[in-house]
Amino acid sequence: MEEYQYTYESTQTIEKRVHVGVVGSGDAEILMEPANTSSVTVKTNVEGFKNLWEDVLQRFMEEADVCAQIEIHDFGATPGVIRLRLQQALEEAKS
């Protein structure tokens, strides 16, 4: 099990706490909640992909500019699934 933590400069706030996805074979769970600073914690059972996580999260945070505390529990999800879950969580948090 690996854990990564990141912080970002962001300005867009969200309204509520959301939970999307499930921890299961090939999927991921995203918890997103309002915060004063932007942080992302990743817990994954797949080792050796730190650079890929950094790239996916950096791109998402640059585009979303979301100020939130995000927790990701990964169980082998592809980068596309992670991106989809992050976008899904953001949409729900803003609605």
C-alpha positions as CSV (number, residue, x, y, z in Angstrom):
1,M,0.0,0.0,0.0
2,E,1.4,3.4,-1.0
3,E,0.2,6.8,0.2
4,Y,0.9,10.2,-1.5
5,Q,0.0,13.7,-0.3
6,Y,-0.1,16.8,-2.4
7,T,-1.1,20.5,-1.9
8,Y,-2.1,23.0,-4.5
9,E,-2.9,26.7,-4.9
10,S,-6.6,27.0,-5.7
11,T,-9.4,29.5,-5.4
12,Q,-12.8,27.9,-6.3
13,T,-14.7,26.8,-3.3
14,I,-17.3,24.0,-3.2
15,E,-20.6,23.9,-1.3
16,K,-20.8,20.4,0.2
17,R,-19.0,17.2,1.0
18,V,-19.4,14.4,-1.6
19,H,-18.5,10.7,-2.0
20,V,-18.3,9.0,-5.4
21,G,-17.2,5.6,-6.5
22,V,-16.4,2.5,-4.5
23,V,-13.3,0.7,-3.5
24,G,-13.4,-2.5,-5.5
25,S,-11.7,-4.3,-8.3
26,G,-10.4,-1.8,-10.8
27,D,-12.2,1.2,-9.3
28,A,-11.6,4.1,-6.9
29,E,-13.5,6.1,-4.2
30,I,-13.2,9.9,-4.0
31,L,-14.1,11.9,-1.0
32,M,-14.2,15.7,-1.6
33,E,-15.1,18.3,1.0
34,P,-14.9,22.1,1.4
35,A,-11.6,23.4,2.8
36,N,-9.6,26.5,3.1
37,T,-6.6,25.0,1.3
38,S,-6.4,22.4,-1.4
39,S,-4.9,19.0,-0.5
40,V,-5.1,15.5,-2.1
41,T,-4.3,12.3,-0.3
42,V,-4.0,9.1,-2.4
43,K,-4.0,5.6,-0.9
44,T,-3.4,3.0,-3.5
45,N,-2.6,-0.7,-3.5
46,V,-0.7,-0.4,-6.8
47,E,3.0,0.4,-6.3
48,G,5.3,2.4,-8.5
49,F,3.0,4.9,-10.2
50,K,3.8,8.1,-8.2
51,N,4.8,10.0,-11.3
52,L,1.5,9.1,-13.1
53,W,-0.5,10.2,-10.0
54,E,1.3,13.5,-9.9
55,D,0.5,14.1,-13.6
56,V,-3.2,13.2,-13.4
57,L,-3.7,15.3,-10.3
58,Q,-1.8,18.3,-11.5
59,R,-3.8,18.4,-14.7
60,F,-7.1,18.1,-12.8
61,M,-6.2,20.7,-10.3
62,E,-5.0,23.2,-12.9
63,E,-8.3,22.8,-14.8
64,A,-10.7,22.6,-11.9
65,D,-8.9,25.2,-9.6
66,V,-10.9,23.6,-6.7
67,C,-10.2,24.5,-3.1
68,A,-11.1,21.3,-1.3
69,Q,-9.7,18.4,0.7
70,I,-9.7,15.4,-1.5
71,E,-9.1,11.8,-0.4
72,I,-8.7,9.0,-3.0
73,H,-8.8,5.3,-2.2
74,D,-7.6,3.5,-5.2
75,F,-7.9,-0.2,-6.0
76,G,-6.2,-0.4,-9.4
77,A,-8.2,2.2,-11.3
78,T,-6.8,3.5,-14.6
79,P,-5.9,7.2,-14.9
80,G,-9.1,7.7,-17.0
81,V,-11.3,6.3,-14.2
82,I,-9.5,8.5,-11.7
83,R,-10.1,11.5,-13.8
84,L,-13.8,10.6,-14.3
85,R,-14.3,10.1,-10.6
86,L,-12.7,13.5,-9.8
87,Q,-14.9,15.3,-12.3
88,Q,-18.0,13.5,-11.0
89,A,-17.1,14.5,-7.4
90,L,-16.5,18.1,-8.5
91,E,-19.9,18.3,-10.3
92,E,-21.8,17.0,-7.3
93,A,-19.9,19.2,-4.9
94,K,-20.8,22.3,-6.9
95,S,-24.5,21.4,-7.4
